[in-house]
Amino acid sequence: MSQVSISGNVIAAHEQIVHFPKGQKPSLGANEWLIWSGSQDEGGLPDLEHGKSKVLVPFAWWRSHINSHHYESDVQSKASTGQIGVWFAADDDILKHVDVIEGGKTVWPLVAAHFPIFRDGRSFSTAALLRNHFQWTGEIRAIGDVLIDQLLQGARVGFDSFALRPDQNLDVALKQFDLFSVATQNSWRGPRATRASLSV
Amino acid sequence: MGSLIKQDLPWNVLPSYLTALLRVYNRFGRRDNLYKARIKILVKALGPQEFARQVEGEWLHIQNGDDNFTQAEWDRVAKHFTKPAYKSLPALSNEQVMNTAGDSEKAAFARWLERNVKPHQIPGYASVILSLKPHGTVAPGDATTAQMLAIADLADQYSFGELRATHEQNLVLADVEQARLYELWQEAKKQKVALPNVGLLTDIIACPGGDFCSLANAKSLPIAKAIQERFDDLDYLFDLGDISLNISGCINSCGHHHVGNIGVLGVDKDGEEWYQITLGGDQGNHAAIGKVIGPSFYADEIPDVMTNIINTYVEKRNENESFIATYNRLGVAPFKEVAYKNAKKKEKAEATQTAGDAS
C-alpha cells in the first residue's frame, strides 16, 4: 500500500489532552494519539507521521478488519504494545457489537467517542453505556467538536479525557470541572450531594 | 393526545426509567433535520409500542441502580411541602356566604362568587381568582406595580402570604376563609381585579404578540381588545357561559390558541398580518386540538367573525349546552358557514390559505 496522506484522513484535535481521571484532579498531557478517520479503500493502517505512534481507528474499520481473530500484522504488532484503540462514531450502536467490544477490552488501552458537532449528544450516551453496560474501566476520550462547554457533562457520564477542538482555550478548560460544588444527580464519578455530605 | 408509553410505574424508579427513556431518544432521535429532532417524531416513527420496548430494554440494565428515589429521600423532601395553618372552621353554604353582603350588593357579589370563587378541600375555605381581564383597557394578564403591591398585601391578609399565577393569565389566592370573601371582594374591586368573567368569553389568553415580541407574525393585543369591547356585556357573557378564547401571535403558540374552544393564530402572508381561526380545542380532561376552519382573516374582520360564531352557538345550542359541547355535537360546518358569510377580500384570503390544523 502506498503512503497514505494522513492529514486528509485525520480528525483534528488539540495538541494537549485534558485528562480528568476519576477521583483525581484535571491536568494536561501531550496528545500521543492520532485519530485516523478511516480509509475508503481496502488499505490497512496509515503510516504514522508527526511523531505519533499510537492510533485510534474507527470502530467500524476495526470490526471489518478484526474478524475471525486474524489480526493483520501491523495491527497485531500495535495491539501487542498498546498502541491501537478505537473510536466510536456518533451513529455506532455499540449495544449491537457486544462481542467485539468485550474482546477489545483486553486490547485497547483507550477508546474514544466522537462528536461530529457539539450539539450532537449521542456520544454522551455511548460513554455512559460503556461504563454501565460494558463495565469499561479504561480511559474514554471525547474527540471531534469538543468544546469546553461539554467538559463537565462529559466528565459526569464517563469521559475521563478530552481531545478538545484545536481552537479551545486550555486554561479555561481546566477550570470547567469544579464550577459547581453541588450536584443533584448521581454521576459516574460519584453520588449526588446530600445534606449529610455538605455537612450543613 | 400523547402516546402511552408506560403505565403503573412505581414512583421510586422514575429516575432510572426516565434515564432509559431519554437515552433511547438521545441515541436514536433524528439528527439530520432540526425540525424532526423532537421526541414525538421518534415515537411516531417507531410506534409507541416499539419505542416503549426499546426503553424497557435499556431500563432493564439500570432499573436497580442507585439513581432511584428512596423512601428516606421522599420523606425528607415531603417535609418541605407543608400545609398552611388552616383554622378549624365551619363550612359555609353559598347562601351563608351570600348573606355576608348587603342587599344592594348581593347580585354583583353572587356573580363574583359564581365565576371567580372555587371550592376548597378544607371546610370553611375557598380559592379566589383575581381577574386580570378587564374589558378592553389593558392587555390580558397585565397588572401595574401599584396593583401588584396591593395584591401582595391581599395575599398577606387573606391567603397565608401566597399568590399564584395561572396559565390563564389570572392570579389566585388559594386559601381564603369563606367568611372573609365579601371583605376580599371589596378590596379586589378597588384594585379593579374583581370582574366576574373567569372562564367566560372575555377571559382571553393572549401572548404579547407583535406589539412586544420579536417572534410574532401578528399582533395579539388589539385582537383581544376588540373582542372584549365587542362582548362588553356581563349579562350576555354569563348567558354564553364557559368559552375559552386563546390568541397566539405566531405558531410558537404561547397563547395556547390550539387548545382554546376558539383559537386565533396570527400568520404572516406576504408581509401582512392575517389571523387563522380554530374551533374545538379544549384543555383539561377532554383536551383536544382545535381545527382550522378555513382561510385566514384580516384583523378588522375578527370581531364580526366572533359575533357570527357566537350567534350560531346561541341559535343552535340545547338547554344548558356549553359552546364546546355544541361544537362537538354539530361539527365545524355551521360555524364555518357563518364565519365566511360576510368575508371581504375573500378571494385574496383563499389565495393565501394555509392548510392543516393548528398543532
HADDOCK unambig.tbl for C-alpha pairs under 7 A between the chains (distance, minus, plus):
assign (segid A and resid 121 and name CA) (segid B and resid 26 and name CA) 6.85 0.50 0.50
assign (segid A and resid 122 and name CA) (segid B and resid 26 and name CA) 5.77 0.50 0.50
assign (segid A and resid 122 and name CA) (segid B and resid 27 and name CA) 5.19 0.50 0.50
assign (segid A and resid 125 and name CA) (segid B and resid 23 and name CA) 6.38 0.50 0.50
assign (segid A and resid 125 and name CA) (segid B and resid 27 and name CA) 6.83 0.50 0.50
assign (segid A and resid 186 and name CA) (segid B and resid 67 and name CA) 6.25 0.50 0.50
